[in-house]
């Protein structure tokens, strides 16, 4: 729905809204917000609300800290769970500098920049349908998360085995009241693991939806006495959580990935796009899998891809092509996890695919057998490489891929790498419980 400034002022008054959250996202993908009373709504809608950018990870230095928030009117939503204490509305914002220029460190603005590059290549839109997974854990008597799962159910199980069903249903109801078109909701493979899918949208709106989804899931889970986490691999020995990206590129003629006369119904541009995201896979993995923990998921045996390959049917490679054709023709990237900043991930994956189209890269042969069962010799014979095995290697691969760096812009790239090097160094130098269990008595 499209709103004007006057529309929002009238809605806020009619709905008795008391507070406005002006939201944006930092480089780590964490939602930040400035909350103001409704009396400041006119000022906020006039792009006059400032905040201190030096306190936000990856934004600015203290000597150049003032930032402006430009609300996107079409992201207006009233949180349905806040009515009893005065309604709270939300607006997602772009970040601008004091001289009224788009801020280069804003992930949302950066995605818009890459989308403009896409349009310059003759495409009109880029759609995303995400599939985020999450775990539900019980809380202790102090309200702190435990590692005790709330159920022992499996894939597509239902109550009473799936004790998270009521929580998941309430999450769906809240999302629908906020305008989400929910397509599926089910228990995932691992105990305590869940997935909720909703209709695709244009890239920016889809990323906005991911951020809203995370907020709703955590909020409603807490109301059920549970903790929801999007940590990629919270427990050893079971499946981790992914966030598959289902992507489709459009031009004036329609879905640019579809060609009814093409092999498998795919266009030449689709194959070139696939070639691009395979070619740059190592380079963007630090962005799509940005935490130390991400790489505990990207291992063989738990349905997450660890090898750089593609298939029209096989679910073990990095890229899969779902069977739908026509307007629904899409490319599914299966490595992305829900700890990723969606705006940055979308920007670098789109940049990689566009590079494949621009350079007319040739896609390798599809791999239609289970890659996890292949020997090292068979992998080599088929030219199948693997994704980086840890965050340090992923950062190193990112540093050598100029296409991905350009997809981030120098400001975000430099700040992201600085933050991730600190994260890796902290992890590298920490003595972990596993080491104590293995070595303390032995040596």
N, C-alpha and C positions, 0 to 999 in steps of 0.2 A: 504494500500500500504506500502511496506517495502522500507525504504530509507537507504543509507549509508551516511557517512560523506561527501564523494565526491559528491554524488547526491545533497545534500542540498546546498553545496557551489556553485555548478553549477547552480542550480535552482535560488538561490538568485541573482546570477549575471545576468542570462538570464531574470528574471522577474523584475530587477531593484528594488529589495527590499532595503529599506533604514534603517529600524529598526527591531529589533528582541525583542519580549516579551517572557521572560523566566517565565512561570507561575507555580505556585504551590498553594496549598490550606491550610489554617490554620485550627485549631481545630474547629472553629466556622463554617467552610464551606465557608468562604469568599475567593474569588480568590485574590491572591497577584501576583505581577509580578515585575521583574527587567527588564527594557528596556535598550537595548544596541544598539549602531550603528552597521551596518552590518560589519564594520571593525573588530568587536570583535566576529564575528560568529565562526571563527576557534577556538578561545579560548573557547567559550561556548560549542562547540561540542566536545571539548577535556576534558570536565568536570572540567574546571579550574576557573569557575566563582563563586565567593564567595559573601555572603551577611550576614547582621547582624541578626541572629536569635533571639536576645533578644528583638527586637522590634515587633515580631510577636506573637499574642496571642497563648498561650499554647506551645510555642517552648522551648526556653532555658533561663537561667539566664544570666545576663550581663557579668559574669566572664567566661562564656563558650559559647560565642555568635557566633563565626565564623562557617558558614555552607557552604557547597558546593552544587551547582545545577547540577544534572545529567540529561540532556535533553533526553526525549524519542523521537528518530528520527521519529518514525511513527506517532507522533502527529503534525507534521509540517503542517501548513496551512497558507495561505496568506489571511488576512482579506480583503474581497472584497470591503468594504466601505472606504478603506484608500487610494485608488490609486491616488486621485487628489493631495495629498500632500506628495507623496512618500509612497510606499507600506510598510505595516507593516506585518511581519510574526509572528507566534506564535509557541512555543514549550512548551509542558507540561513537568515538571521536577520532578524527585524524589530528595529527600533531603538526603545528606550524611554529616557525621561528618568530621572534618579535618583529622582524621586518616583513612578516606576512608571506614567507616562503615555505613550501612544504619541507618538513624536517627530514633529513636524509637518514636519521636513525629510527624512524617510525616504521615498524614492520608492515603495517597496513598501507601506508603511503608507498612503501617500496614495492609491494605487490601491484598497486595501481600503476606504478612506473613501468613494470615489466609487461603489464597488460597493454599499455600504450605501445610498447615495442611490438607486441603481438599484432596489434591493429595495423601498424605500419607494414607488416608482412602480408597484409591482405585478409586477416581473419577478423571476425566480428565479436566472438565471445569464447570463453573457456569455462566449461561447467565441471563441477566437482560433486560427487556423491561419496561422502566419507562413511566408514564403518568402524566407529570407535568402540573398543571393548574396555571393560573396567571390572574391578573386583570389589566385593563388599565384605568388610571385616567387622567383627563385633568390637564394641567399645568396652573399656574396663570401667570400674566403679567411679573413676575420676574423669570419665569422658574422653580418655586417650585411646587411640587406635591400638588394637592388639593384632596378633597374627592368627587369630582364631577365625576361620571362615564361618560364614553364616549358614552354609549348607554343604551337603555332600552329593549334590546333583551333578548331572552330566549334560551333554549336548541335547537341547530341546526338551529336557525334563520339565515337569510341572509340579505344583504343590500336591502333597505336603513335602515331597523330596526337595523341591526348590523353594526354600524359605525366603528367598529374595523376591518371589513373584509379586507379593503385595507392594513392596517398595518399588519394584520396577514398573508396576501398573500405575502407581501414583506419579512416578517420574513422567510416564507417557502422558497422563492426564494434564499435568502441569505444562508440559511442552506443547501439547495441542492447544491449550488455552492461550499460549503465547504465539500461536501461528505456525508451529511446526506441522508438517504433513508426515505423520509417522507411517512407515511402510512395514516394519517388522520389529518385534521385541521378543527376545528369547534368551534362555540360559545357554552359555557357551560350553566348550569342551571341559574346561577345568572346574573343579568345585569352587563355588563362590564367584564365578566369572559370568558376566552378562554382556549382552550387546543390544543396542537399540539403533535402528537405521531409519533415516528419514529421506525425503525426496531431495534430489540434487538441486543445485542452484548455481548461479554464476559464481565465479571464483571468490570474489570479495564477500558476497553474502554467505557463501558456504563456510568460509573461514570465520565470519562473525557467528554463524550458527554453532560451529564447533566450540567456540569460547562460551557461548551462552549455554550450550548443552552441558559442558563441564560444571559450570556454576550451578545449574539446576540439579544435576545428579548429586553433587556433594551436599547441597542444601537439603534435598528431600531425604537422602540417605540418613543424614543426621537426625531428621525428624522421626525416623524409624529406629533410632538408637544404633545406627550403623555408620561405618566410615567407608566412603567410596574413594578408591584410588585409581589413578590412571598411570601409576608406575608400571613400566613395561614388563618387569619380571619380579613380582614381589616374593615369590616362593620358588625355591629350587625344586626341580624334578617334575614340574607340571607346566602346562602351556603358559606363555606370557600373553600380554595384551597388545594387539596391533590396532592400527587405524588405516585400513586399506583405502587408497585413493582411487576412485573410479572417475576417470577423466575423459572428456569429449571436447573436441575443438570444432568450432563452427565458422563457416564463411557465409557469404550471401546466398549460396545455393543450398545451405543446410549443413548437415553433419559432415565435416571434412574427412572423417575417418571411414565413412561408408562409401562403398562402390559395389553395386549389385553385380557388376561384371568382373570385379577384382577377385583375386584368390582369397577364398574364405570370406568373401564379402567385404574385404578391407581395401581401402584406397592406397595408392602409392604413398601419399602423405602420412597415412597411419603407420605404414611400415617404416618410413623415415623417422617419424616421431618415436616409435619404439626403439629404433636404432640409437637415437639420441639419448634416451633415458638409460639405455644399457651402457652406452659409451661413457657417460658421465656418472654412472652409479656410484663409483668409489668416491668421486668428488663431492656429491651432495649427501652422502650418508651421514656425515657429521651434523647436517641440518635436520634430516628426517629422523635421525636416531641420535639425539643430542646429549644423552646422559651416559655416565659410566654404566649404569644398569641396563641401558638399551642393548648392550652387546651380550648380556646374559640371555636375551631372548633370541638373538640372531645366531642360533646354533642348530645343527641338524637334529631331527627327531621330535620337534615340538610344533610343526606346521608353519613355522616362520621361515622365510627364505634366507639362505646364507650364500647362495650361488647366483651369479649374474647370468641369467638365461631367460628365455621367454617361451610361452606355449599358448596355443588356443584352447587347451583343455586341461593340461596338467597343473596341479595346484602347488607343486613344490618349487617352481622357479620364481624369480623376482617379479616377473611381469606375466600376467594372464589376460587373455582376451575372453570375456564372458560371451555367451552364445547369442545374445540379443543383437539384432541388426536393425537397419533403418536409422531412425533418429536416436535409438538407444545404443548404437554402436559405441563402445568405449574401451579404454585401456585401463587395466587395473594394476596399480603398483602396490605390492604386498609387503614391502619392507617398513613403511612408515609406522611409527608407534605413537601412542597418544600423549607422550611427553613432549612431542615436537611442537614448535611454534607453527601453527597452520599457515600463517601468512608467509613466513620465510620458506617453508617447505613447498608451498604452492608456487612461489616465485622461482625457486631454483629448478624444480622439476619441469615447469613450463619452459624455462630458459633452455634446459637441456634438450627437451623435445623440439623446440623451435630451431635449435642448432642442428639437430639431425635433419630437419626439413630444409633448412637453408643450405647446408653442405651436401644434401642428398646422400646421406649416409646409407649404406646397404645393411639391412638387418641380417644377423646371422641366422642359420637354420634353427627352427624351433626344436625344443627338447621335449618330447612327448612321453618320456619315461620318468620314473621316480629318480630324481638326481641323488637323493640321499642314499640310494642303494648302489650307486656307481663307485667304482674304485678310482684311486688317484690317476691310474693310467687311462681309464675311460673318460674322466673329466678332462685330462690333457688332450686326448684324441678329439674330443668334441669342442675344444677351445673354450671350456667353461672355467671362468675365473671366480673368485669368491669375494664377498664384501669384506671391508676392514673388520678385523676381529676384536678391536677395542677402540675406545674413544681417541687414544693417542694416534693410532694409525689412521683413523678417519680424519682427524685434524690435519695430519700430514698430507693425506690425499687431497683434501680440500685446498691446501696451500698451493698445489700444483695445477689446479683446474681453473683457468682464467674465466671460462664460460660461467661456472658456478659463482665465482667471485663477483663477476659482473652482475649476476642475478641478485646478489646481496647488496652491491654497492660498497665502496671502500669503507664508509663509516661503520656500517653494520658488520662487515667482514672483520675489520680490525677489533672491534669491541667484542664480537662473538668469540673470536679466537682467544683473546685475552681472558675472557671469563672461563672458557673451556679448558685452557691450559692450567688455570688455577684449580679448577675442579679435578682435573686429572692428577695434578701434583699432590693435592690433598689426599686423594684416593691411594695414589702410589706410595705415599709415605706413612699411611695409616697401618697399624698392626691389626689385622682382622681376626675375628674369633676362629676362623678356620685354621689360621697359622698357629694360634695358641693351642688348639686341640691337637694339631698334627705334631708340633715340635716341642712343646713345653716340657713334657716328660722325656721324650726321646733323646733330646740333646741336653 
